[in-house]
Amino acid sequence: MHTSPSVRKVFEGVAARHEMHRLFNRHRGDPAMAEGEGQHLFAGEWFEINEREHDYMLEILPPLFMRADMFAMREFMTGSVTSIFFALAIDGRRRWFHGYCDLSDRLSPERMKAAIIERESRPVRAMTRDERLEHIWSSTHDDYRGYAGER
Protein backbone atom coordinates (compact mmCIF):
# COMPACT_ATOMS: atom_id res chain seq x y z
CA MET A 1 0.00 0.00 0.00
CA HIS A 2 1.54 3.29 -0.93
CA THR A 3 -1.01 5.98 -1.49
CA SER A 4 1.10 9.14 -1.44
CA PRO A 5 4.67 10.14 -2.31
CA SER A 6 4.79 12.57 0.65
CA VAL A 7 5.70 12.14 4.32
CA ARG A 8 3.06 9.80 5.75
CA LYS A 9 2.15 7.98 8.95
CA VAL A 10 1.84 4.23 8.34
CA PHE A 11 0.90 2.83 11.74
CA GLU A 12 -1.45 4.09 14.45
CA GLY A 13 -0.26 3.78 18.03
CA VAL A 14 3.17 2.94 19.41
CA ALA A 15 4.79 0.00 17.62
CA ALA A 16 6.21 -2.71 19.88
CA ARG A 17 9.50 -4.36 18.87
CA HIS A 18 7.88 -7.13 16.79
CA GLU A 19 5.62 -4.60 15.07
CA MET A 20 8.58 -2.29 14.43
CA HIS A 21 10.53 -5.07 12.70
CA ARG A 22 7.45 -6.03 10.71
CA LEU A 23 7.05 -2.42 9.59
CA PHE A 24 10.70 -2.34 8.53
CA ASN A 25 9.83 -5.12 6.05
CA ARG A 26 6.33 -4.09 5.03
CA HIS A 27 7.23 -3.81 1.33
CA ARG A 28 9.37 -6.93 0.96
CA GLY A 29 6.84 -8.59 -1.38
CA ASP A 30 6.68 -5.67 -3.80
CA PRO A 31 8.24 -6.49 -7.20
CA ALA A 32 10.07 -3.13 -7.10
CA MET A 33 12.09 -4.40 -4.12
CA ALA A 34 13.22 -7.46 -6.07
CA GLU A 35 14.36 -5.17 -8.87
CA GLY A 36 16.23 -2.90 -6.45
CA GLU A 37 13.91 0.04 -7.12
CA GLY A 38 12.06 0.28 -3.82
CA GLN A 39 13.13 3.78 -2.79
CA HIS A 40 9.71 5.28 -3.60
CA LEU A 41 8.02 2.67 -1.39
CA PHE A 42 9.85 3.57 1.81
CA ALA A 43 10.87 7.23 1.54
CA GLY A 44 8.59 9.36 3.69
CA GLU A 45 7.05 6.61 5.83
CA TRP A 46 7.06 7.04 9.62
CA PHE A 47 5.59 5.52 12.77
CA GLU A 48 5.89 5.90 16.53
CA ILE A 49 8.04 3.61 18.69
CA ASN A 50 8.88 3.60 22.39
CA GLU A 51 12.06 4.81 24.09
CA ARG A 52 13.39 1.29 24.60
CA GLU A 53 13.24 0.47 20.88
CA HIS A 54 14.77 3.86 20.00
CA ASP A 55 17.71 3.22 22.34
CA TYR A 56 18.03 -0.38 21.14
CA MET A 57 18.42 0.78 17.54
CA LEU A 58 21.00 3.39 18.59
CA GLU A 59 23.14 0.67 20.15
CA ILE A 60 23.08 -1.71 17.14
CA LEU A 61 25.64 0.12 14.97
CA PRO A 62 27.41 3.45 15.11
CA PRO A 63 25.03 5.96 13.48
CA LEU A 64 25.69 7.48 10.07
CA PHE A 65 25.03 10.87 11.67
CA MET A 66 23.69 12.04 14.99
CA ARG A 67 22.02 15.29 15.96
CA ALA A 68 20.43 16.40 19.23
CA ASP A 69 17.03 14.89 18.40
CA MET A 70 17.74 12.36 15.65
CA PHE A 71 20.19 9.80 14.31
CA ALA A 72 20.46 7.88 11.05
CA MET A 73 21.23 4.20 10.60
CA ARG A 74 24.46 3.44 8.77
CA GLU A 75 22.84 0.65 6.73
CA PHE A 76 20.60 1.82 3.90
CA MET A 77 17.27 0.14 3.19
CA THR A 78 17.45 0.71 -0.54
CA GLY A 79 19.37 3.21 -2.64
CA SER A 80 19.83 6.37 -0.59
CA VAL A 81 16.91 5.64 1.79
CA THR A 82 17.79 4.88 5.40
CA SER A 83 16.16 4.79 8.82
CA ILE A 84 16.08 7.97 10.87
CA PHE A 85 15.14 7.77 14.54
CA PHE A 86 13.70 10.82 16.28
CA ALA A 87 13.35 11.75 19.97
CA LEU A 88 10.93 14.68 19.98
CA ALA A 89 9.17 16.76 22.59
CA ILE A 90 5.55 17.12 21.47
CA ASP A 91 2.96 18.87 23.64
CA GLY A 92 5.36 18.75 26.58
CA ARG A 93 5.90 14.98 26.31
CA ARG A 94 8.95 13.08 25.03
CA ARG A 95 8.07 10.69 22.15
CA TRP A 96 10.10 8.54 19.76
CA PHE A 97 9.63 7.89 16.06
CA HIS A 98 11.15 5.99 13.16
CA GLY A 99 11.04 7.24 9.59
CA TYR A 100 12.61 6.49 6.22
CA CYS A 101 14.35 9.44 4.60
CA ASP A 102 15.96 9.68 1.19
CA LEU A 103 19.34 11.20 2.03
CA SER A 104 19.91 12.25 -1.57
CA ASP A 105 17.77 15.18 -0.35
CA ARG A 106 19.75 16.60 2.58
CA LEU A 107 16.67 18.34 3.99
CA SER A 108 14.46 15.23 4.13
CA PRO A 109 15.17 14.45 7.85
CA GLU A 110 14.24 17.99 8.90
CA ARG A 111 11.15 17.94 6.68
CA MET A 112 10.06 14.63 8.21
CA LYS A 113 10.67 15.92 11.73
CA ALA A 114 8.51 18.98 11.02
CA ALA A 115 5.76 16.82 9.49
CA ILE A 116 5.71 14.47 12.50
CA ILE A 117 5.52 17.37 14.96
CA GLU A 118 2.76 19.05 12.92
CA ARG A 119 0.76 15.80 12.62
CA GLU A 120 1.12 14.77 16.25
CA SER A 121 0.41 18.29 17.60
CA ARG A 122 -3.07 18.49 16.08
CA PRO A 123 -5.80 19.02 18.65
CA VAL A 124 -7.85 16.27 17.04
CA ARG A 125 -5.67 13.27 16.26
CA ALA A 126 -8.20 11.39 14.18
CA MET A 127 -6.57 9.49 11.34
CA THR A 128 -7.10 10.62 7.78
CA ARG A 129 -8.45 8.17 5.21
CA ASP A 130 -4.95 7.67 3.76
CA GLU A 131 -3.52 7.04 7.23
CA ARG A 132 -6.23 4.47 7.97
CA LEU A 133 -5.44 2.69 4.68
CA GLU A 134 -1.71 2.68 5.50
CA HIS A 135 -2.45 1.34 9.00
CA ILE A 136 -4.63 -1.45 7.61
CA TRP A 137 -1.88 -2.34 5.12
CA SER A 138 0.75 -2.32 7.88
CA SER A 139 -1.38 -4.48 10.17
CA THR A 140 -2.41 -7.08 7.59
CA HIS A 141 -0.51 -10.37 7.67
CA ASP A 142 1.88 -10.90 4.74
CA ASP A 143 -0.12 -13.89 3.49
CA TYR A 144 -3.11 -11.63 2.84
CA ARG A 145 -1.32 -8.78 1.08
CA GLY A 146 -0.55 -8.60 -2.60
CA TYR A 147 0.74 -6.17 -5.15
CA ALA A 148 -0.99 -5.23 -8.36
CA GLY A 149 1.27 -4.42 -11.23
CA GLU A 150 1.25 -4.07 -14.96
CA ARG A 151 1.04 -7.83 -15.33
C-alpha positions as CSV (number, residue, x, y, z in Angstrom):
1,M,0.0,0.0,0.0
2,H,1.5,3.3,-0.9
3,T,-1.0,6.0,-1.5
4,S,1.1,9.1,-1.4
5,P,4.7,10.1,-2.3
6,S,4.8,12.6,0.7
7,V,5.7,12.1,4.3
8,R,3.1,9.8,5.8
9,K,2.2,8.0,8.9
10,V,1.8,4.2,8.3
11,F,0.9,2.8,11.7
12,E,-1.4,4.1,14.4
13,G,-0.3,3.8,18.0
14,V,3.2,2.9,19.4
15,A,4.8,0.0,17.6
16,A,6.2,-2.7,19.9
17,R,9.5,-4.4,18.9
18,H,7.9,-7.1,16.8
19,E,5.6,-4.6,15.1
20,M,8.6,-2.3,14.4
21,H,10.5,-5.1,12.7
22,R,7.5,-6.0,10.7
23,L,7.0,-2.4,9.6
24,F,10.7,-2.3,8.5
25,N,9.8,-5.1,6.0
26,R,6.3,-4.1,5.0
27,H,7.2,-3.8,1.3
28,R,9.4,-6.9,1.0
29,G,6.8,-8.6,-1.4
30,D,6.7,-5.7,-3.8
31,P,8.2,-6.5,-7.2
32,A,10.1,-3.1,-7.1
33,M,12.1,-4.4,-4.1
34,A,13.2,-7.5,-6.1
35,E,14.4,-5.2,-8.9
36,G,16.2,-2.9,-6.4
37,E,13.9,0.0,-7.1
38,G,12.1,0.3,-3.8
39,Q,13.1,3.8,-2.8
40,H,9.7,5.3,-3.6
41,L,8.0,2.7,-1.4
42,F,9.9,3.6,1.8
43,A,10.9,7.2,1.5
44,G,8.6,9.4,3.7
45,E,7.0,6.6,5.8
46,W,7.1,7.0,9.6
47,F,5.6,5.5,12.8
48,E,5.9,5.9,16.5
49,I,8.0,3.6,18.7
50,N,8.9,3.6,22.4
51,E,12.1,4.8,24.1
52,R,13.4,1.3,24.6
53,E,13.2,0.5,20.9
54,H,14.8,3.9,20.0
55,D,17.7,3.2,22.3
56,Y,18.0,-0.4,21.1
57,M,18.4,0.8,17.5
58,L,21.0,3.4,18.6
59,E,23.1,0.7,20.2
60,I,23.1,-1.7,17.1
61,L,25.6,0.1,15.0
62,P,27.4,3.4,15.1
63,P,25.0,6.0,13.5
64,L,25.7,7.5,10.1
65,F,25.0,10.9,11.7
66,M,23.7,12.0,15.0
67,R,22.0,15.3,16.0
68,A,20.4,16.4,19.2
69,D,17.0,14.9,18.4
70,M,17.7,12.4,15.6
71,F,20.2,9.8,14.3
72,A,20.5,7.9,11.0
73,M,21.2,4.2,10.6
74,R,24.5,3.4,8.8
75,E,22.8,0.6,6.7
76,F,20.6,1.8,3.9
77,M,17.3,0.1,3.2
78,T,17.4,0.7,-0.5
79,G,19.4,3.2,-2.6
80,S,19.8,6.4,-0.6
81,V,16.9,5.6,1.8
82,T,17.8,4.9,5.4
83,S,16.2,4.8,8.8
84,I,16.1,8.0,10.9
85,F,15.1,7.8,14.5
86,F,13.7,10.8,16.3
87,A,13.4,11.8,20.0
88,L,10.9,14.7,20.0
89,A,9.2,16.8,22.6
90,I,5.5,17.1,21.5
91,D,3.0,18.9,23.6
92,G,5.4,18.7,26.6
93,R,5.9,15.0,26.3
94,R,9.0,13.1,25.0
95,R,8.1,10.7,22.2
96,W,10.1,8.5,19.8
97,F,9.6,7.9,16.1
98,H,11.2,6.0,13.2
99,G,11.0,7.2,9.6
100,Y,12.6,6.5,6.2
101,C,14.4,9.4,4.6
102,D,16.0,9.7,1.2
103,L,19.3,11.2,2.0
104,S,19.9,12.3,-1.6
105,D,17.8,15.2,-0.4
106,R,19.8,16.6,2.6
107,L,16.7,18.3,4.0
108,S,14.5,15.2,4.1
109,P,15.2,14.4,7.8
110,E,14.2,18.0,8.9
111,R,11.2,17.9,6.7
112,M,10.1,14.6,8.2
113,K,10.7,15.9,11.7
114,A,8.5,19.0,11.0
115,A,5.8,16.8,9.5
116,I,5.7,14.5,12.5
117,I,5.5,17.4,15.0
118,E,2.8,19.0,12.9
119,R,0.8,15.8,12.6
120,E,1.1,14.8,16.3
121,S,0.4,18.3,17.6
122,R,-3.1,18.5,16.1
123,P,-5.8,19.0,18.7
124,V,-7.9,16.3,17.0
125,R,-5.7,13.3,16.3
126,A,-8.2,11.4,14.2
127,M,-6.6,9.5,11.3
128,T,-7.1,10.6,7.8
129,R,-8.5,8.2,5.2
130,D,-4.9,7.7,3.8
131,E,-3.5,7.0,7.2
132,R,-6.2,4.5,8.0
133,L,-5.4,2.7,4.7
134,E,-1.7,2.7,5.5
135,H,-2.4,1.3,9.0
136,I,-4.6,-1.5,7.6
137,W,-1.9,-2.3,5.1
138,S,0.8,-2.3,7.9
139,S,-1.4,-4.5,10.2
140,T,-2.4,-7.1,7.6
141,H,-0.5,-10.4,7.7
142,D,1.9,-10.9,4.7
143,D,-0.1,-13.9,3.5
144,Y,-3.1,-11.6,2.8
145,R,-1.3,-8.8,1.1
146,G,-0.5,-8.6,-2.6
147,Y,0.7,-6.2,-5.1
148,A,-1.0,-5.2,-8.4
149,G,1.3,-4.4,-11.2
150,E,1.2,-4.1,-15.0
151,R,1.0,-7.8,-15.3
